């Protein structure tokens, strides 16, 4: 047991002068009566109440002591512990361009990617994970964290249209590398999910992959989209969104080069099931041994002492005004 304010325990020393004062007071606290002789009373036994009356003072001291302990705030505190587990630093780089609304996945590519990414995050409790989104530009959605609830909440609330449209794959990789730069794990990787080819941005994808290679970061690339054509969203002259079949164009050559040059792998996801399988394969690949420190929170534990103080005081009052009541 620990105390939040241990200095209050010095107040327990007050019990010593209080006890001394009580003893001195009791020496002169006897009633007097003038008699010629007390010989007739010498053989009379002492009443049990005479001894029990000292318990009143003991109960009062016990109540005061318990109050002092409550003021010191006793606490139950768990300590740090270190365990060896499998974990790594990972950034999920997700394409949020309008083409991700294509409906060759159920209900569309974007929602399918969010769902599978959420399952992946939930299954990696010991990883330090960040989220980067990119379209015509890139943005850090969530910095590196081990807070699963925060990651899942972000993925659940992620919406389209937060960035200018386009596909800046190189910028997405560069932003991801910036997030990984300060990571502590020995293994670092990027899972990049896109359904197109680089058509905008400041940094070329291959250039970004060369930087990743120098940093020792593996990049796993996922091309999302079935073979052939897919129903893509198209805005009509009236402003309505309609879905029209269009060819699926994914720059697989560049995505494969990015992955292989950094020691990662390229995957092609053609439907929801294949996309889930891809994340399962990556989950099995990216695990390394690492030490994780755990900390349990501190809780106040004064309720017992407060109850004892109340009980001692109540018993004292009960005895004082019943069986041990004194008559002036």
C-alpha positions as CSV (number, residue, x, y, z in Angstrom):
1,X,0.0,0.0,0.0
2,X,1.2,3.5,-0.9
3,X,0.0,6.9,0.3
4,X,-0.6,10.0,-1.9
5,X,0.1,12.3,1.1
6,X,2.3,10.4,3.5
7,X,3.2,13.5,5.5
8,X,-0.2,13.5,7.1
9,X,0.9,10.3,8.9
10,X,3.0,12.5,11.2
11,X,-0.2,13.5,12.8
12,X,-0.4,10.1,14.4
13,X,2.3,11.4,16.8
14,X,-0.5,13.5,18.3
15,X,-1.9,10.4,19.9
16,X,1.0,10.3,22.3
17,X,0.3,13.6,24.1
18,X,-3.4,12.9,23.9
19,X,-2.8,9.6,25.8
20,X,-0.6,11.3,28.3
21,X,-3.2,14.1,28.9
22,X,-5.9,11.4,29.4
23,X,-3.8,9.5,32.0
24,X,-3.0,12.7,34.0
25,X,-6.6,13.7,33.9
26,X,-7.9,10.4,35.2
27,X,-5.6,10.5,38.2
28,X,-7.6,13.4,39.6
29,X,-11.0,12.5,38.1
30,X,-12.3,10.5,41.1
31,X,-15.3,11.7,43.1
32,X,-14.7,12.5,46.8
33,X,-16.8,12.0,49.9
34,X,-15.8,12.7,53.5
35,X,-16.1,9.6,55.6
36,X,-14.7,8.7,59.0
37,X,-13.4,5.4,57.6
38,X,-13.6,3.4,54.3
39,X,-12.9,0.1,55.8
40,X,-16.4,-1.1,55.0
41,X,-15.8,-0.7,51.3
42,X,-12.4,-2.4,51.0
43,X,-13.8,-5.8,50.2
44,X,-16.2,-4.5,47.5
45,X,-15.3,-5.7,43.9
46,X,-14.8,-3.2,41.1
47,X,-17.5,-3.0,38.5
48,X,-16.8,-4.0,34.9
49,X,-18.0,-0.6,33.9
50,X,-15.1,1.0,35.7
51,X,-12.7,-0.7,33.4
52,X,-14.8,-0.4,30.3
53,X,-15.0,3.4,30.6
54,X,-11.3,3.5,29.4
55,X,-12.4,1.9,26.2
56,X,-14.2,5.2,25.3
57,X,-10.9,7.0,25.0
58,X,-9.4,4.1,23.1
59,X,-12.3,4.2,20.6
60,X,-11.8,8.0,20.2
61,X,-8.1,7.5,19.5
62,X,-8.8,4.8,17.0
63,X,-11.3,7.0,15.2
64,X,-8.8,9.9,15.0
65,X,-6.1,7.5,13.8
66,X,-8.3,6.3,11.0
67,X,-9.2,9.8,9.9
68,X,-5.5,10.7,9.7
69,X,-4.9,7.6,7.5
70,X,-7.8,8.7,5.2
71,X,-6.2,12.2,4.9
72,X,-3.0,10.5,3.8
73,X,-5.0,8.8,1.0
74,X,-3.9,5.2,1.0
75,X,-3.7,3.8,-2.6
76,X,-3.2,0.5,-4.4
77,X,-0.6,1.1,-7.1
78,X,0.6,-1.4,-9.7
79,X,4.1,-1.0,-11.1
80,X,5.6,-1.2,-14.5
81,X,6.3,-4.6,-15.9
82,X,8.1,-5.5,-19.1
83,X,7.0,-8.4,-21.3
84,X,8.5,-9.7,-24.5
85,X,6.0,-9.8,-27.3
86,X,5.7,-9.6,-31.1
87,X,5.2,-6.1,-32.5
88,X,6.3,-3.5,-35.0
89,X,5.8,0.1,-36.3
90,X,3.2,0.2,-39.1
91,X,1.7,3.0,-41.1
92,X,-1.5,2.3,-43.0
93,X,-1.4,4.6,-46.1
94,X,-4.9,4.6,-47.6
95,X,-6.1,6.0,-50.9
96,X,-9.2,8.2,-50.4
97,X,-9.6,9.4,-54.0
98,X,-13.1,9.4,-55.6
99,X,-12.3,6.2,-57.6
100,X,-12.3,4.3,-54.3
101,X,-16.1,4.6,-54.4
102,X,-16.1,2.1,-57.3
103,X,-18.6,-0.7,-56.6
104,X,-16.7,-3.8,-57.6
105,X,-16.4,-4.4,-53.8
106,X,-19.3,-4.6,-51.3
107,X,-20.5,-1.9,-50.8
108,X,-17.6,-0.2,-52.4
109,X,-13.7,-0.2,-52.4
110,X,-13.5,2.5,-49.7
111,X,-15.8,0.9,-47.2
112,X,-14.3,-2.6,-47.8
113,X,-10.8,-1.2,-47.2
114,X,-11.9,0.5,-44.0
115,X,-13.5,-2.7,-42.7
116,X,-10.5,-4.9,-43.4
117,X,-8.1,-2.3,-42.1
118,X,-10.1,-2.1,-38.8
119,X,-9.9,-5.9,-38.4
120,X,-6.2,-5.8,-39.1
121,X,-5.7,-3.0,-36.4
122,X,-7.8,-4.8,-33.9
123,X,-5.7,-7.9,-34.3
124,X,-2.4,-6.1,-33.6
125,X,-2.6,-5.0,-30.0
126,X,1.1,-4.7,-29.5
127,X,1.9,-2.6,-32.6
128,X,2.5,1.1,-32.9
129,X,0.2,2.0,-35.8
130,X,-0.3,5.3,-37.6
131,X,-2.7,6.2,-40.4
132,X,-2.0,8.3,-43.5
133,X,-4.6,9.2,-46.1
134,X,-3.8,10.4,-49.6
135,X,-5.6,11.5,-52.8
136,X,-4.3,14.6,-54.7
137,X,-2.2,15.3,-51.6
138,X,-1.3,13.4,-48.5
139,X,-2.3,14.0,-44.8
140,X,-1.5,12.3,-41.5
141,X,-4.8,11.0,-40.3
142,X,-3.5,9.7,-37.0
143,X,0.0,9.8,-35.6
144,X,1.7,6.6,-34.3
145,X,-0.2,5.2,-31.4
146,X,-1.0,1.9,-29.6
147,X,-4.5,3.1,-28.6
148,X,-6.7,0.6,-30.4
149,X,-9.9,2.5,-29.6
150,X,-8.6,5.7,-31.2
151,X,-7.4,3.9,-34.3
152,X,-10.7,2.1,-34.8
153,X,-12.7,5.2,-34.1
154,X,-10.7,7.1,-36.8
155,X,-11.2,4.4,-39.4
156,X,-14.9,4.2,-38.6
157,X,-15.4,8.0,-39.0
158,X,-13.1,8.4,-42.1
159,X,-15.0,10.0,-45.0
160,X,-14.3,10.7,-48.6
161,X,-13.8,14.2,-49.9
162,X,-11.4,15.4,-47.2
163,X,-8.6,15.9,-49.8
164,X,-8.3,17.2,-53.3
165,X,-9.0,14.4,-55.8
166,X,-6.2,12.6,-57.5
167,X,-3.7,9.9,-56.6
168,X,-0.4,11.1,-55.1
169,X,1.2,7.7,-54.2
170,X,4.7,9.2,-53.8
171,X,3.4,11.9,-51.4
172,X,1.6,9.2,-49.4
173,X,4.8,7.2,-49.0
174,X,6.8,10.3,-48.0
175,X,4.2,11.3,-45.3
176,X,4.2,7.7,-44.0
177,X,8.0,7.7,-43.7
178,X,7.9,10.9,-41.7
179,X,5.6,9.2,-39.2
180,X,7.9,6.2,-38.9
181,X,11.1,8.2,-38.5
182,X,10.8,8.4,-34.7
183,X,9.5,4.9,-34.2
184,X,11.3,2.7,-31.6
185,X,10.6,-0.7,-33.1
186,X,13.3,-2.6,-35.0
187,X,10.9,-3.4,-37.7
188,X,9.1,-0.7,-39.6
189,X,6.7,-1.0,-42.5
190,X,4.1,0.7,-44.7
191,X,0.9,-0.9,-46.0
192,X,-0.1,1.2,-49.0
193,X,-3.5,0.6,-50.4
194,X,-4.5,2.2,-53.7
195,X,-6.7,1.6,-56.7
196,X,-5.0,3.6,-59.4
197,X,-1.7,5.0,-60.6
198,X,0.3,8.1,-59.5
199,X,-1.0,11.1,-61.4
200,X,-0.2,14.0,-59.2
201,X,1.9,15.0,-56.2
202,X,5.4,16.4,-55.5
203,X,7.4,13.2,-55.0
204,X,7.6,10.3,-57.5
205,X,6.7,6.9,-56.0
206,X,10.0,5.3,-57.0
207,X,12.0,8.1,-55.4
208,X,10.0,7.7,-52.2
209,X,10.6,4.0,-52.2
210,X,14.4,4.6,-52.5
211,X,14.2,6.7,-49.3
212,X,12.2,4.0,-47.6
213,X,14.9,1.4,-48.6
214,X,17.6,3.6,-47.0
215,X,15.6,3.9,-43.8
216,X,15.0,0.1,-43.7
217,X,11.3,0.5,-44.1
218,X,9.4,-2.3,-46.0
219,X,6.5,-1.3,-48.1
220,X,3.6,-3.7,-48.8
221,X,1.5,-2.4,-51.7
222,X,-2.1,-3.5,-52.4
223,X,-3.8,-2.8,-55.7
224,X,-7.5,-2.7,-55.2
225,X,-9.9,-3.4,-58.1
226,X,-11.1,-6.4,-60.0
227,X,-9.8,-7.3,-63.5
228,X,-11.7,-5.8,-66.5
229,X,-14.2,-3.1,-65.8
230,X,-15.9,-1.8,-62.7
231,X,-18.8,0.6,-61.9
232,X,-17.1,4.0,-61.2
233,X,-18.9,7.1,-59.8
234,X,-19.5,9.8,-62.4
235,X,-21.1,13.1,-61.8
236,X,-23.7,14.0,-64.5
237,X,-24.5,17.5,-65.9
238,X,-27.4,17.6,-63.4
239,X,-25.0,17.1,-60.5
240,X,-26.2,13.6,-59.7
241,X,-23.7,10.7,-59.1
242,X,-24.2,7.8,-61.4
243,X,-22.1,4.6,-61.8
244,X,-20.8,3.7,-65.2
245,X,-18.6,0.8,-66.2
246,X,-15.0,1.8,-66.8
247,X,-11.7,0.0,-67.2
248,X,-9.8,-0.8,-64.0
249,X,-6.4,0.8,-64.4
250,X,-3.8,0.0,-61.7
251,X,-0.1,0.7,-62.1
252,X,0.9,-2.8,-60.9
253,X,4.4,-2.4,-62.3
254,X,5.2,0.6,-60.2
255,X,3.5,-0.9,-57.1
256,X,5.5,-4.1,-57.5
257,X,8.7,-2.2,-57.9
258,X,8.0,-0.1,-54.8
259,X,7.4,-3.3,-52.8
260,X,10.2,-5.5,-54.0
261,X,12.8,-2.7,-53.8
262,X,12.1,-2.3,-50.1
263,X,11.8,-6.0,-49.2
264,X,8.0,-6.0,-49.1
265,X,5.5,-7.6,-51.4
266,X,2.8,-6.6,-53.9
267,X,-0.7,-7.9,-53.6
268,X,-3.7,-7.6,-55.9
269,X,-7.1,-7.6,-54.2
270,X,-10.0,-8.2,-56.6
271,X,-12.8,-8.6,-54.1
272,X,-13.6,-8.4,-50.4
273,X,-12.5,-11.9,-49.6
274,X,-9.2,-11.5,-51.4
275,X,-8.6,-8.1,-49.7
276,X,-9.1,-9.8,-46.3
277,X,-6.7,-12.6,-47.3
278,X,-4.1,-10.0,-48.3
279,X,-4.2,-8.4,-44.8
280,X,-4.0,-11.8,-43.2
281,X,-0.8,-12.6,-45.1
282,X,0.7,-9.2,-44.1
283,X,-0.3,-9.8,-40.5
284,X,1.6,-13.1,-40.6
285,X,4.7,-11.5,-42.2
286,X,5.1,-8.3,-40.1
287,X,5.9,-9.5,-36.6
288,X,9.1,-9.1,-34.7
289,X,10.1,-9.6,-31.0
290,X,10.0,-6.5,-28.9
291,X,9.8,-5.5,-25.3
292,X,6.5,-3.8,-24.2
293,X,6.1,-2.0,-20.9
294,X,2.7,-2.2,-19.2
295,X,1.4,0.0,-16.5
296,X,-1.6,-0.4,-14.3
297,X,-3.4,2.6,-12.9
298,X,-3.5,3.7,-9.3
299,X,-6.7,3.6,-7.3
300,X,-7.5,5.2,-3.9
301,X,-8.2,2.7,-1.2
302,X,-9.4,4.8,1.8
303,X,-13.0,3.5,2.1
304,X,-12.1,0.8,4.7
305,X,-10.4,3.4,6.9
306,X,-13.3,5.8,6.6
307,X,-15.8,3.1,7.6
308,X,-13.6,2.1,10.5
309,X,-13.4,5.7,11.7
310,X,-17.2,6.1,11.5
311,X,-17.7,2.7,13.3
312,X,-15.3,3.6,16.2
313,X,-17.0,7.0,16.7
314,X,-20.5,5.4,16.6
315,X,-19.6,2.7,19.1
316,X,-18.1,5.3,21.4
317,X,-21.2,7.5,21.3
318,X,-23.4,4.5,21.8
319,X,-21.5,3.4,24.9
320,X,-21.1,6.9,26.3
321,X,-24.9,7.6,26.3
322,X,-26.1,4.1,27.3
323,X,-24.3,1.6,29.5
324,X,-21.4,4.0,30.3
325,X,-23.5,7.1,30.8
326,X,-22.1,9.3,33.6
327,X,-24.3,11.3,36.0
328,X,-23.0,14.7,36.9
